[in-house]
Amino acid sequence: MPAPYRIYPPGVAKSIHKHGKKTQRSKAVVIVEPGYDSLGSYLDRLMKMLPAEALSLYLVGAGIIPADAPRGVSLGWFIFCLGAVIALRIWGTSDKDDNLPVDWVHVFISAVAFIIWVYSMGGPFKAYGIYIDYLGALLVLAWSFFVPMIYKGQKI
């Protein structure tokens, strides 16, 4: 299976192996990534770098934690979900079949994005008194807008 979160630089061919239902033979389909001047390419990078699945996991878990729980519980849940982001991005940006290493820049970008999003919601940062609401909102806007413009994939 190709790396689902991998961001490919423009002009790089990636192969996708498809298996037929009747035969177990695979055929390779080669896709060349478009240039970075398109809105679709920008949105593709944005969606791959935003850890939406881990944010959803975090929000559901944070909603279950009672308000009177010790603040360490909230911090522990945040750290667990951050670990999930890192593990999923390590898996999702590497592909042993195509000999693609982990894209550590992408892993870092997604981890920082998760931290910023949780900060913008308060989370453990509010419990420890290091939360400023408008700062969180501005960080989300800046990170989500500019990072996909700057990071265009690891050179292969």
N, C-alpha and C positions, 0 to 999 in steps of 0.2 A: 504494500500500500504506500503510495507517495505521502510525503510529509504534508498533512493538511494545513498546518499553520505556516509553512515555508513561504517566504517572500522571495521571489526570483527577480534578479535584475532584468532590465529590458533586453530582448534579443536572446535570452537564454532558453534553450529548449528543455522542457521537462517531459518525461515519459510517464504515461499512465498505463498500467497493465490491466486489461479487461479480460475477465474469464467468461467464456460462453457457458450457458446452462447445460446444453447437451454434450458438449465436449469440454474437457478440462484444459484445453489448449488456451494459451493466453495470446492476445495480440496487443502490440504496443501502439498507443496513440501518442503522437508527439504534438505538444502545444508550445507555441512560442509566445512568451509574455509580451503584451503590448508596451509601447513607449510610455513614459511617465507624464506625458502631457495630457492624458485623458482623465476625466473625472472618475471614470470607472476604476482605473488603476489606483487612484488616490483612495477611493472608498474601499477597495479590496485590501489595501495595506492597513487602513484604519480598522476595519473589521477583524483582521487577523491579529492586530496588536492589542486590541481591547479584550481583556479577559472576562467577557460577559458571563460565561458559564460559572466561573469562580465567584463573580460578584453575586450571581443569583444564589449560589450555595451559601455565601456569606450572609446575605440578607435573610434567607429562610432560617438559618441557624441563629442569627442575631435576634430574630423575632421570637424565637423560642426561649431565649435566655430571659429569666425574670428580672424585673427592674431592681429588685433587692439582692440580686446575686453579687458575690464579691467581684470587684473590678478585674481581678485576675482571670476570671472565666471569659470575659469579653476579649481580653488580650490573648488568651490561649486560643480562642476560636479564630481570631484574626491571624495568628501565627500559623495555625493549621491550614487555613484557606490560602495564605501566602505560599506555604509549602506546596499546596495543590496546584497553584498557578505555575510555580517553577517546574514541578514534575511534569505537568501536562505540556508546557511549552518545550521542555527538553525532548519529550517524546514526539511532539507535533512538529518540531523543526528539523528533526533528523530522519534519515532514511537509510537503513543499512543495505537495502537492495540496490539502491542507486549510489551507494558510498557517499552519502551526504552527512557531514558532521553536524553536531548541534550548532545552531545559530545563537551563540551566547549573547550577542547584542540584542536580538529579538527577545530572548528570555529576560534580560535585564529591563528592556523597555516595558514588557508586559507586567513584570513585577512592580516596577515604579508606578505604572498606570493603576494597578490594583491598590497600592498604598494610597495614591492620591484620591481615588474614588472613595475608599473607605474613610479617609480623612474628611472628604467633603460631606460625608454623612454623619460624622461625629465619631461613632464607634468607640474604641478604647481610648482614642485621643481626647475625647470629651471627658471620659471617666478620669483621666489623669490630668485634666486641666490644661492641655496643650492644644486646644481646638479654637480656631478663629473661623467663623462661618464664611465670611466673604472671601477669605484667603483660599479655602477649599474650593469654592466655586470658580475662582479665577484660575487656580492651578488646573482644574479639570478642563476648562476651556482652552487654556494655552497648550497643555500637553496633548490633548486630543486633536487640536487643530494643527499644530506645527510639527509634531514628531513624524506623522506620515509624509509630510512634505520633505523632511530631511533624510529619513532612513528609507532607503530604496532597495534593501536586500543585501545579503552577504555575497561577495564575489566568490564564484565557484571556480 
